[in-house]
Amino acid sequence: MIGKLPTRMLKGITVGSLWMYVLALLEGRPSYPYEARKLIKEKFGFEPPIVTLYTTFYRLEREGFIRKEEGGHYVLSEKGREALREAIALLREIARKLEEAASQPR
């Protein structure tokens, strides 16, 4: 890719959409924010800023997408599970539309 677009695009679909990555991780198992940071790097190839990650956990908990269990780890709520399913469906639809638009003759 050329220019700054790839960097901006990558930041937008990683750090800018961090909530989706957190929900996806918590779908698999409970986690602490510091642990999630390591898992995001391993599974998705980027390391979110720690303050941004903690803020994301706090916001997701406040909005009912995740909940903090006894012991301090977080788990996905049913509301979070539904949001994750909707996000995945939306991303698939966006990818389909991009492929469709790119393959149309000019």
C-alpha positions as a Markdown table, in Angstrom:
| # | Residue | x | y | z |
|---|---|---|---|---|
| 1 | Met | 0.0 | 0.0 | 0.0 |
| 2 | Ile | 1.1 | 3.5 | -0.6 |
| 3 | Gly | 1.2 | 6.6 | 1.6 |
| 4 | Lys | -0.4 | 7.0 | 5.0 |
| 5 | Leu | -3.7 | 5.3 | 4.2 |
| 6 | Pro | -2.5 | 1.9 | 5.3 |
| 7 | Thr | -1.4 | 3.2 | 8.7 |
| 8 | Arg | -4.6 | 5.1 | 9.3 |
| 9 | Met | -6.7 | 2.2 | 8.1 |
| 10 | Leu | -4.8 | -0.3 | 10.3 |
| 11 | Lys | -5.3 | 1.9 | 13.3 |
| 12 | Gly | -8.9 | 2.3 | 12.6 |
| 13 | Ile | -9.7 | -1.4 | 12.3 |
| 14 | Thr | -7.5 | -2.3 | 15.3 |
| 15 | Val | -7.3 | 0.2 | 18.1 |
| 16 | Gly | -10.3 | 2.1 | 16.7 |
| 17 | Ser | -12.4 | -1.0 | 17.0 |
| 18 | Leu | -10.8 | -2.6 | 20.0 |
| 19 | Trp | -14.1 | -3.5 | 21.6 |
| 20 | Met | -14.7 | -6.2 | 18.9 |
| 21 | Tyr | -11.3 | -7.8 | 19.7 |
| 22 | Val | -12.1 | -7.8 | 23.4 |
| 23 | Leu | -15.5 | -9.3 | 22.9 |
| 24 | Ala | -14.0 | -12.0 | 20.6 |
| 25 | Leu | -11.4 | -12.9 | 23.2 |
| 26 | Leu | -13.9 | -13.1 | 26.0 |
| 27 | Glu | -16.1 | -15.3 | 23.9 |
| 28 | Gly | -13.4 | -17.9 | 24.2 |
| 29 | Arg | -12.6 | -17.5 | 27.9 |
| 30 | Pro | -12.6 | -15.1 | 30.8 |
| 31 | Ser | -9.7 | -12.6 | 30.9 |
| 32 | Tyr | -8.1 | -9.7 | 32.7 |
| 33 | Pro | -7.2 | -6.6 | 30.7 |
| 34 | Tyr | -3.4 | -7.1 | 31.0 |
| 35 | Glu | -3.8 | -10.7 | 29.8 |
| 36 | Ala | -6.1 | -9.6 | 27.0 |
| 37 | Arg | -3.4 | -7.2 | 25.7 |
| 38 | Lys | -1.0 | -10.2 | 25.3 |
| 39 | Leu | -3.7 | -12.3 | 23.7 |
| 40 | Ile | -4.6 | -9.5 | 21.2 |
| 41 | Lys | -0.9 | -9.3 | 20.2 |
| 42 | Glu | -0.7 | -13.1 | 19.8 |
| 43 | Lys | -4.0 | -13.6 | 18.0 |
| 44 | Phe | -4.5 | -10.4 | 16.0 |
| 45 | Gly | -0.9 | -9.0 | 15.6 |
| 46 | Phe | -1.2 | -5.6 | 17.3 |
| 47 | Glu | -0.7 | -4.3 | 20.8 |
| 48 | Pro | -3.2 | -1.8 | 22.0 |
| 49 | Pro | -2.2 | 1.0 | 24.3 |
| 50 | Ile | -2.8 | -0.2 | 27.8 |
| 51 | Val | -4.8 | 2.8 | 28.9 |
| 52 | Thr | -7.0 | 2.4 | 25.8 |
| 53 | Leu | -7.5 | -1.2 | 26.6 |
| 54 | Tyr | -8.5 | -0.6 | 30.2 |
| 55 | Thr | -10.9 | 2.2 | 29.1 |
| 56 | Thr | -12.4 | -0.2 | 26.6 |
| 57 | Phe | -13.0 | -2.8 | 29.3 |
| 58 | Tyr | -14.5 | -0.2 | 31.6 |
| 59 | Arg | -16.8 | 1.1 | 28.9 |
| 60 | Leu | -17.9 | -2.4 | 27.8 |
| 61 | Glu | -18.6 | -3.3 | 31.4 |
| 62 | Arg | -20.6 | 0.0 | 32.0 |
| 63 | Glu | -22.7 | -0.7 | 28.9 |
| 64 | Gly | -23.4 | -4.3 | 29.9 |
| 65 | Phe | -21.4 | -6.1 | 27.2 |
| 66 | Ile | -19.1 | -7.7 | 29.7 |
| 67 | Arg | -19.1 | -8.2 | 33.4 |
| 68 | Lys | -16.5 | -8.4 | 36.1 |
| 69 | Glu | -16.5 | -11.6 | 38.0 |
| 70 | Glu | -15.3 | -12.4 | 41.5 |
| 71 | Gly | -11.6 | -12.5 | 41.3 |
| 72 | Gly | -11.4 | -9.6 | 38.9 |
| 73 | His | -11.6 | -11.4 | 35.5 |
| 74 | Tyr | -14.1 | -10.4 | 32.9 |
| 75 | Val | -16.6 | -12.5 | 31.0 |
| 76 | Leu | -18.8 | -11.9 | 28.0 |
| 77 | Ser | -22.5 | -11.2 | 28.7 |
| 78 | Glu | -25.3 | -12.3 | 26.4 |
| 79 | Lys | -25.6 | -8.6 | 25.2 |
| 80 | Gly | -21.9 | -8.8 | 24.4 |
| 81 | Arg | -22.2 | -12.1 | 22.6 |
| 82 | Glu | -25.0 | -10.6 | 20.4 |
| 83 | Ala | -23.0 | -7.4 | 19.7 |
| 84 | Leu | -20.1 | -9.6 | 18.6 |
| 85 | Arg | -22.3 | -11.6 | 16.3 |
| 86 | Glu | -23.7 | -8.4 | 14.8 |
| 87 | Ala | -20.1 | -7.0 | 14.4 |
| 88 | Ile | -18.9 | -10.1 | 12.6 |
| 89 | Ala | -22.0 | -10.0 | 10.3 |
| 90 | Leu | -21.4 | -6.4 | 9.5 |
| 91 | Leu | -17.7 | -6.9 | 8.7 |
| 92 | Arg | -18.6 | -9.8 | 6.4 |
| 93 | Glu | -21.1 | -7.6 | 4.6 |
| 94 | Ile | -18.6 | -4.8 | 4.2 |
| 95 | Ala | -16.0 | -7.2 | 2.9 |
| 96 | Arg | -18.5 | -8.6 | 0.4 |
| 97 | Lys | -19.5 | -5.1 | -0.8 |
| 98 | Leu | -15.9 | -4.1 | -1.2 |
| 99 | Glu | -15.1 | -7.2 | -3.2 |
| 100 | Glu | -18.2 | -6.7 | -5.3 |
| 101 | Ala | -17.3 | -3.1 | -6.0 |
| 102 | Ala | -13.7 | -3.9 | -6.8 |
| 103 | Ser | -14.6 | -6.6 | -9.3 |
| 104 | Gln | -17.1 | -4.6 | -11.3 |
| 105 | Pro | -15.9 | -3.6 | -14.8 |
| 106 | Arg | -15.1 | 0.0 | -15.3 |
